[in-house]
Each structure stands twice: as structure tokens, then as C-alpha cells.
């Protein structure tokens, strides 16, 4: 039953909110946190830098309910998707279906 709860949380929950990201602007390793509105929700760009290191940009994409949809990290020429809600939901649904399929075979 915890997988169903996890699926609900992933579908409807707030992993991180734009307000929480605003607080990052006060931290010494953050150079800026910028907010912009697009047609589907908020885009937040945060620039993080460790002392003596290259800057790392984090791009957060939220829907109109302030639920994180995607998080992309950019460091130099490297671009990495750290979180994609639709992919994570699909992976969890597949895991649930696989578990249910295995349970059905155990009871046969």
C-alpha cells in the first residue's frame, strides 16, 4: 500500500516549493535566484557556486499549483535532468504493475 501512497504523493505533492527556493537566495553559496512566469507555471533559475569552483545553474519548472515538474542542472557544458515528475510517475506505475503481476502469479 505504500507504493500507492508514494504514487499519490508524487502525483499531487510538493517536493519543493518556489517559496523554499527563495530562501536559498539568502545562503552564501547562491549568487542569485530568479523567478519568471511562463504559460504553465513558474520557472526558477538558481546559481550556486562553491568557493573556487565553477557556477552551477539549477532550473526548476513548476506547474500552476507550484508542484515541481522538472529540475535541470547545468554545469559548464554538462546538462543533467535531476528530476522529471512525469518520468518518475511512470517508473513508479511500472513498478506497481510489475509487483501486482508477480503477486498474481504467486496466488495461482
VEXVORO-253465 format. One record per residue: residue number from 1; residue in one letter; x, y, z of N, C-alpha, C in turn. Coordinates in steps of 0.05 Angstrom, whole numbers, plus 5000, padded with zeros to 4 digits. Example, Ala and Ser with C-alpha at 12.3 -4.5 7.8 and 13.67 -1.06 7.14 Angstrom:
BEGIN
<site i="1" aa="a" n_east="5264" n_north="4886" n_up="5156" ca_east="5246" ca_north="4910" ca_up="5156" c_east="5264" c_north="4934" c_up="5156"/>
<site i="2" aa="s" n_east="5257" n_north="4955" n_up="5142" ca_east="5273" ca_north="4979" ca_up="5143" c_east="5258" c_north="5001" c_up="5157"/>
***
This chain:
BEGIN
<site i="1" aa="x" n_east="5016" n_north="4976" n_up="5000" ca_east="5000" ca_north="5000" ca_up="5000" c_east="5017" c_north="5025" c_up="5000"/>
<site i="2" aa="x" n_east="5042" n_north="5023" n_up="5009" ca_east="5059" ca_north="5047" ca_up="5010" c_east="5066" c_north="5057" c_up="4982"/>
<site i="3" aa="x" n_east="5067" n_north="5038" n_up="4962" ca_east="5072" ca_north="5047" ca_up="4935" c_east="5049" c_north="5065" c_up="4924"/>
<site i="4" aa="x" n_east="5025" n_north="5058" n_up="4932" ca_east="5002" ca_north="5074" ca_up="4923" c_east="5004" c_north="5102" c_up="4936"/>
<site i="5" aa="x" n_east="5011" n_north="5102" n_up="4962" ca_east="5015" ca_north="5128" ca_up="4975" c_east="5037" c_north="5144" c_up="4962"/>
<site i="6" aa="x" n_east="5059" n_north="5130" n_up="4955" ca_east="5082" ca_north="5144" ca_up="4942" c_east="5073" c_north="5155" c_up="4915"/>
<site i="7" aa="x" n_east="5056" n_north="5140" n_up="4901" ca_east="5047" ca_north="5149" ca_up="4875" c_east="5029" c_north="5174" c_up="4878"/>
<site i="8" aa="x" n_east="5012" n_north="5173" n_up="4898" ca_east="4995" ca_north="5197" ca_up="4903" c_east="5012" c_north="5221" c_up="4910"/>
<site i="9" aa="x" n_east="5032" n_north="5217" n_up="4928" ca_east="5049" ca_north="5239" ca_up="4936" c_east="5065" c_north="5250" c_up="4912"/>
<site i="10" aa="x" n_east="5074" n_north="5232" n_up="4895" ca_east="5089" ca_north="5240" ca_up="4871" c_east="5071" c_north="5255" c_up="4852"/>
<site i="11" aa="x" n_east="5046" n_north="5247" n_up="4850" ca_east="5028" ca_north="5259" ca_up="4831" c_east="5018" c_north="5286" c_up="4841"/>
<site i="12" aa="x" n_east="5011" n_north="5287" n_up="4866" ca_east="4997" ca_north="5311" ca_up="4877" c_east="5015" c_north="5328" c_up="4896"/>
<site i="13" aa="x" n_east="5037" n_north="5317" n_up="4905" ca_east="5052" ca_north="5330" ca_up="4926" c_east="5071" c_north="5352" c_up="4917"/>
<site i="14" aa="x" n_east="5081" n_north="5366" n_up="4936" ca_east="5101" ca_north="5388" ca_up="4932" c_east="5128" c_north="5378" c_up="4942"/>
<site i="15" aa="x" n_east="5145" n_north="5372" n_up="4924" ca_east="5172" ca_north="5362" ca_up="4932" c_east="5189" c_north="5385" c_up="4943"/>
<site i="16" aa="x" n_east="5187" n_north="5407" n_up="4929" ca_east="5199" ca_north="5432" ca_up="4938" c_east="5181" c_north="5454" c_up="4927"/>
<site i="17" aa="x" n_east="5179" n_north="5476" n_up="4941" ca_east="5162" ca_north="5498" ca_up="4932" c_east="5179" c_north="5522" c_up="4923"/>
<site i="18" aa="x" n_east="5168" n_north="5539" n_up="4907" ca_east="5183" ca_north="5564" ca_up="4899" c_east="5190" c_north="5580" c_up="4924"/>
<site i="19" aa="x" n_east="5174" n_north="5581" n_up="4944" ca_east="5180" ca_north="5596" ca_up="4968" c_east="5205" c_north="5585" c_up="4982"/>
<site i="20" aa="x" n_east="5208" n_north="5559" n_up="4982" ca_east="5232" ca_north="5547" ca_up="4994" c_east="5257" c_north="5555" c_up="4978"/>
<site i="21" aa="x" n_east="5255" n_north="5558" n_up="4952" ca_east="5278" ca_north="5566" ca_up="4936" c_east="5285" c_north="5595" c_up="4941"/>
<site i="22" aa="x" n_east="5265" n_north="5611" n_up="4947" ca_east="5271" ca_north="5639" ca_up="4953" c_east="5290" c_north="5641" c_up="4977"/>
<site i="23" aa="x" n_east="5286" n_north="5624" n_up="4996" ca_east="5304" ca_north="5624" ca_up="5020" c_east="5333" c_north="5618" c_up="5012"/>
<site i="24" aa="x" n_east="5337" n_north="5603" n_up="4990" ca_east="5365" ca_north="5597" ca_up="4981" c_east="5380" c_north="5622" c_up="4974"/>
<site i="25" aa="x" n_east="5366" n_north="5643" n_up="4966" ca_east="5379" ca_north="5668" ca_up="4958" c_east="5394" c_north="5680" c_up="4981"/>
<site i="26" aa="x" n_east="5387" n_north="5673" n_up="5005" ca_east="5400" ca_north="5684" ca_up="5029" c_east="5425" c_north="5668" c_up="5037"/>
<site i="27" aa="x" n_east="5429" n_north="5645" n_up="5025" ca_east="5452" ca_north="5629" ca_up="5031" c_east="5477" c_north="5639" c_up="5017"/>
<site i="28" aa="x" n_east="5500" n_north="5637" n_up="5030" ca_east="5525" ca_north="5649" ca_up="5019" c_east="5534" c_north="5637" c_up="4992"/>
<site i="29" aa="x" n_east="5528" n_north="5612" n_up="4987" ca_east="5537" ca_north="5599" ca_up="4962" c_east="5519" c_north="5604" c_up="4938"/>
<site i="30" aa="x" n_east="5497" n_north="5618" n_up="4942" ca_east="5479" ca_north="5625" ca_up="4920" c_east="5484" c_north="5653" c_up="4910"/>
<site i="31" aa="x" n_east="5490" n_north="5656" n_up="4884" ca_east="5494" ca_north="5682" ca_up="4873" c_east="5468" c_north="5696" c_up="4867"/>
<site i="32" aa="x" n_east="5448" n_north="5680" n_up="4857" ca_east="5422" ca_north="5692" ca_up="4852" c_east="5401" c_north="5670" c_up="4850"/>
<site i="33" aa="x" n_east="5376" n_north="5678" n_up="4854" ca_east="5353" ca_north="5661" ca_up="4850" c_east="5333" c_north="5679" c_up="4835"/>
<site i="34" aa="x" n_east="5327" n_north="5672" n_up="4810" ca_east="5309" ca_north="5688" ca_up="4793" c_east="5283" c_north="5673" c_up="4788"/>
<site i="35" aa="x" n_east="5261" n_north="5688" n_up="4789" ca_east="5235" ca_north="5677" ca_up="4784" c_east="5223" c_north="5689" c_up="4759"/>
<site i="36" aa="x" n_east="5211" n_north="5673" n_up="4742" ca_east="5196" ca_north="5683" ca_up="4719" c_east="5171" c_north="5666" c_up="4715"/>
<site i="37" aa="x" n_east="5151" n_north="5678" n_up="4704" ca_east="5126" ca_north="5665" ca_up="4699" c_east="5125" c_north="5657" c_up="4669"/>
<site i="38" aa="x" n_east="5116" n_north="5632" n_up="4665" ca_east="5112" ca_north="5624" ca_up="4637" c_east="5083" c_north="5614" c_up="4634"/>
<site i="39" aa="x" n_east="5076" n_north="5604" n_up="4612" ca_east="5048" ca_north="5597" ca_up="4607" c_east="5038" c_north="5573" c_up="4624"/>
<site i="40" aa="x" n_east="5056" n_north="5557" n_up="4635" ca_east="5047" ca_north="5534" ca_up="4651" c_east="5054" c_north="5536" c_up="4680"/>
<site i="41" aa="x" n_east="5068" n_north="5557" n_up="4689" ca_east="5075" ca_north="5560" ca_up="4717" c_east="5099" c_north="5577" c_up="4720"/>
<site i="42" aa="x" n_east="5114" n_north="5571" n_up="4742" ca_east="5138" ca_north="5586" ca_up="4747" c_east="5163" c_north="5572" c_up="4738"/>
<site i="43" aa="x" n_east="5183" n_north="5588" n_up="4730" ca_east="5210" ca_north="5579" ca_up="4724" c_east="5228" c_north="5593" c_up="4744"/>
<site i="44" aa="x" n_east="5244" n_north="5577" n_up="4758" ca_east="5263" ca_north="5588" ca_up="4777" c_east="5291" c_north="5580" c_up="4769"/>
<site i="45" aa="x" n_east="5308" n_north="5600" n_up="4766" ca_east="5336" ca_north="5594" ca_up="4759" c_east="5353" c_north="5603" c_up="4784"/>
<site i="46" aa="x" n_east="5369" n_north="5584" n_up="4793" ca_east="5386" ca_north="5589" ca_up="4816" c_east="5415" c_north="5584" c_up="4809"/>
<site i="47" aa="x" n_east="5432" n_north="5602" n_up="4816" ca_east="5461" ca_north="5599" ca_up="4811" c_east="5475" c_north="5594" c_up="4837"/>
<site i="48" aa="x" n_east="5489" n_north="5571" n_up="4837" ca_east="5503" ca_north="5562" ca_up="4861" c_east="5533" c_north="5561" c_up="4854"/>
<site i="49" aa="x" n_east="5550" n_north="5569" n_up="4874" ca_east="5578" ca_north="5568" ca_up="4869" c_east="5593" c_north="5562" c_up="4895"/>
<site i="50" aa="x" n_east="5608" n_north="5540" n_up="4896" ca_east="5626" ca_north="5535" ca_up="4918" c_east="5651" c_north="5552" c_up="4915"/>
<site i="51" aa="x" n_east="5664" n_north="5559" n_up="4936" ca_east="5688" ca_north="5575" ca_up="4935" c_east="5709" c_north="5563" c_up="4915"/>
<site i="52" aa="x" n_east="5717" n_north="5579" n_up="4896" ca_east="5737" ca_north="5570" ca_up="4877" c_east="5727" c_north="5550" c_up="4855"/>
<site i="53" aa="x" n_east="5702" n_north="5544" n_up="4855" ca_east="5690" ca_north="5526" ca_up="4836" c_east="5674" c_north="5541" c_up="4815"/>
<site i="54" aa="x" n_east="5668" n_north="5527" n_up="4793" ca_east="5652" ca_north="5538" ca_up="4772" c_east="5623" c_north="5540" c_up="4781"/>
<site i="55" aa="x" n_east="5608" n_north="5559" n_up="4770" ca_east="5580" ca_north="5561" ca_up="4777" c_east="5564" c_north="5538" c_up="4767"/>
<site i="56" aa="x" n_east="5543" n_north="5532" n_up="4781" ca_east="5524" ca_north="5511" ca_up="4774" c_east="5496" c_north="5524" c_up="4773"/>
<site i="57" aa="x" n_east="5483" n_north="5521" n_up="4751" ca_east="5456" ca_north="5532" ca_up="4748" c_east="5435" c_north="5509" c_up="4752"/>
<site i="58" aa="x" n_east="5415" n_north="5515" n_up="4768" ca_east="5393" ca_north="5497" ca_up="4772" c_east="5368" c_north="5510" c_up="4761"/>
<site i="59" aa="x" n_east="5354" n_north="5497" n_up="4743" ca_east="5329" ca_north="5507" ca_up="4731" c_east="5306" c_north="5490" c_up="4741"/>
<site i="60" aa="x" n_east="5288" n_north="5502" n_up="4756" ca_east="5265" ca_north="5489" ca_up="4767" c_east="5241" c_north="5498" c_up="4751"/>
<site i="61" aa="x" n_east="5224" n_north="5479" n_up="4743" ca_east="5200" ca_north="5485" ca_up="4728" c_east="5176" c_north="5475" c_up="4744"/>
<site i="62" aa="x" n_east="5158" n_north="5493" n_up="4750" ca_east="5135" ca_north="5487" ca_up="4767" c_east="5109" c_north="5490" c_up="4750"/>
<site i="63" aa="x" n_east="5088" n_north="5475" n_up="4758" ca_east="5062" ca_north="5479" ca_up="4746" c_east="5047" c_north="5502" c_up="4760"/>
<site i="64" aa="x" n_east="5023" n_north="5507" n_up="4752" ca_east="5007" ca_north="5529" ca_up="4764" c_east="5000" c_north="5524" c_up="4794"/>
<site i="65" aa="x" n_east="5002" n_north="5499" n_up="4803" ca_east="4998" ca_north="5492" ca_up="4831" c_east="5024" c_north="5492" c_up="4847"/>
<site i="66" aa="x" n_east="5045" n_north="5502" n_up="4835" ca_east="5072" ca_north="5503" ca_up="4848" c_east="5083" c_north="5476" c_up="4854"/>
<site i="67" aa="x" n_east="5076" n_north="5456" n_up="4838" ca_east="5088" ca_north="5429" ca_up="4840" c_east="5111" c_north="5427" c_up="4821"/>
<site i="68" aa="x" n_east="5134" n_north="5419" n_up="4831" ca_east="5158" ca_north="5416" ca_up="4814" c_east="5153" c_north="5396" c_up="4793"/>
<site i="69" aa="x" n_east="5157" n_north="5403" n_up="4768" ca_east="5154" ca_north="5385" ca_up="4745" c_east="5180" c_north="5374" c_up="4735"/>
<site i="70" aa="x" n_east="5200" n_north="5392" n_up="4735" ca_east="5226" ca_north="5384" ca_up="4725" c_east="5248" c_north="5401" c_up="4738"/>
<site i="71" aa="x" n_east="5271" n_north="5388" n_up="4742" ca_east="5295" ca_north="5402" ca_up="4753" c_east="5318" c_north="5394" c_up="4735"/>
<site i="72" aa="x" n_east="5331" n_north="5415" n_up="4724" ca_east="5354" ca_north="5411" ca_up="4706" c_east="5378" c_north="5425" c_up="4718"/>
<site i="73" aa="x" n_east="5400" n_north="5411" n_up="4719" ca_east="5425" ca_north="5423" ca_up="4729" c_east="5444" c_north="5428" c_up="4704"/>
<site i="74" aa="x" n_east="5456" n_north="5451" n_up="4704" ca_east="5475" ca_north="5458" ca_up="4683" c_east="5501" c_north="5466" c_up="4695"/>
<site i="75" aa="x" n_east="5522" n_north="5451" n_up="4689" ca_east="5548" ca_north="5457" ca_up="4699" c_east="5568" c_north="5456" c_up="4676"/>
<site i="76" aa="x" n_east="5578" n_north="5479" n_up="4668" ca_east="5595" ca_north="5481" ca_up="4644" c_east="5579" c_north="5472" c_up="4620"/>
<site i="77" aa="x" n_east="5589" n_north="5452" n_up="4606" ca_east="5575" ca_north="5442" ca_up="4582" c_east="5557" c_north="5418" c_up="4589"/>
<site i="78" aa="x" n_east="5556" n_north="5410" n_up="4614" ca_east="5540" ca_north="5387" ca_up="4623" c_east="5512" c_north="5396" c_up="4631"/>
<site i="79" aa="x" n_east="5492" n_north="5382" n_up="4619" ca_east="5464" ca_north="5387" ca_up="4626" c_east="5453" c_north="5360" c_up="4636"/>
<site i="80" aa="x" n_east="5441" n_north="5361" n_up="4660" ca_east="5431" ca_north="5336" ca_up="4671" c_east="5403" c_north="5341" c_up="4683"/>
<site i="81" aa="x" n_east="5384" n_north="5323" n_up="4675" ca_east="5358" ca_north="5324" ca_up="4687" c_east="5359" c_north="5310" c_up="4713"/>
<site i="82" aa="x" n_east="5356" n_north="5324" n_up="4735" ca_east="5357" ca_north="5313" ca_up="4762" c_east="5330" c_north="5302" c_up="4771"/>
<site i="83" aa="x" n_east="5308" n_north="5313" n_up="4760" ca_east="5281" ca_north="5304" ca_up="4767" c_east="5263" c_north="5311" c_up="4744"/>
<site i="84" aa="x" n_east="5246" n_north="5292" n_up="4737" ca_east="5225" ca_north="5296" ca_up="4717" c_east="5200" c_north="5282" c_up="4728"/>
<site i="85" aa="x" n_east="5180" n_north="5297" n_up="4737" ca_east="5157" ca_north="5285" ca_up="4751" c_east="5143" c_north="5264" c_up="4733"/>
<site i="86" aa="x" n_east="5139" n_north="5270" n_up="4708" ca_east="5125" ca_north="5251" ca_up="4691" c_east="5140" c_north="5225" c_up="4688"/>
<site i="87" aa="x" n_east="5166" n_north="5226" n_up="4686" ca_east="5182" ca_north="5201" ca_up="4684" c_east="5182" c_north="5186" c_up="4710"/>
<site i="88" aa="x" n_east="5184" n_north="5200" n_up="4732" ca_east="5184" ca_north="5187" ca_up="4759" c_east="5157" c_north="5174" c_up="4764"/>
<site i="89" aa="x" n_east="5135" n_north="5187" n_up="4756" ca_east="5108" ca_north="5175" ca_up="4759" c_east="5106" c_north="5150" c_up="4743"/>
<site i="90" aa="x" n_east="5115" n_north="5151" n_up="4718" ca_east="5114" ca_north="5128" ca_up="4700" c_east="5131" c_north="5105" c_up="4711"/>
<site i="91" aa="x" n_east="5154" n_north="5111" n_up="4721" ca_east="5172" ca_north="5089" ca_up="4733" c_east="5158" c_north="5076" c_up="4757"/>
<site i="92" aa="x" n_east="5145" n_north="5092" n_up="4774" ca_east="5132" ca_north="5081" ca_up="4797" c_east="5107" c_north="5065" c_up="4789"/>
<site i="93" aa="x" n_east="5092" n_north="5075" n_up="4769" ca_east="5069" ca_north="5059" ca_up="4759" c_east="5078" c_north="5032" c_up="4749"/>
<site i="94" aa="x" n_east="5100" n_north="5032" n_up="4734" ca_east="5110" ca_north="5007" ca_up="4723" c_east="5118" c_north="4988" c_up="4746"/>
<site i="95" aa="x" n_east="5131" n_north="4999" n_up="4766" ca_east="5139" ca_north="4983" ca_up="4789" c_east="5115" c_north="4971" c_up="4803"/>
<site i="96" aa="x" n_east="5094" n_north="4987" n_up="4806" ca_east="5069" ca_north="4977" ca_up="4819" c_east="5056" c_north="4955" c_up="4802"/>
<site i="97" aa="x" n_east="5055" n_north="4959" n_up="4775" ca_east="5043" ca_north="4939" ca_up="4757" c_east="5060" c_north="4913" c_up="4759"/>
<site i="98" aa="x" n_east="5086" n_north="4916" n_up="4759" ca_east="5103" ca_north="4892" ca_up="4760" c_east="5099" c_north="4877" c_up="4786"/>
<site i="99" aa="x" n_east="5098" n_north="4892" n_up="4808" ca_east="5093" ca_north="4879" ca_up="4834" c_east="5066" c_north="4865" c_up="4835"/>
<site i="100" aa="x" n_east="5045" n_north="4878" n_up="4824" ca_east="5019" ca_north="4865" ca_up="4824" c_east="5019" c_north="4841" c_up="4806"/>
<site i="101" aa="x" n_east="5033" n_north="4842" n_up="4784" ca_east="5035" ca_north="4819" ca_up="4766" c_east="5048" c_north="4795" c_up="4780"/>
<site i="102" aa="x" n_east="5070" n_north="4801" n_up="4795" ca_east="5084" ca_north="4780" ca_up="4809" c_east="5066" c_north="4768" c_up="4831"/>
<site i="103" aa="x" n_east="5051" n_north="4785" n_up="4845" ca_east="5032" ca_north="4775" ca_up="4866" c_east="5011" c_north="4757" c_up="4854"/>
<site i="104" aa="x" n_east="5001" n_north="4764" n_up="4830" ca_east="4980" ca_north="4748" ca_up="4817" c_east="4991" c_north="4721" c_up="4811"/>
<site i="105" aa="x" n_east="5016" n_north="4718" n_up="4803" ca_east="5027" ca_north="4692" ca_up="4796" c_east="5033" c_north="4676" c_up="4821"/>
<site i="106" aa="x" n_east="5039" n_north="4689" n_up="4843" ca_east="5044" ca_north="4674" ca_up="4869" c_east="5018" c_north="4661" c_up="4878"/>
<site i="107" aa="x" n_east="4995" n_north="4674" n_up="4874" ca_east="4970" ca_north="4664" ca_up="4884" c_east="4957" c_north="4644" c_up="4865"/>
<site i="108" aa="x" n_east="4969" n_north="4639" n_up="4842" ca_east="4957" ca_north="4619" ca_up="4823" c_east="4963" c_north="4591" c_up="4831"/>
***
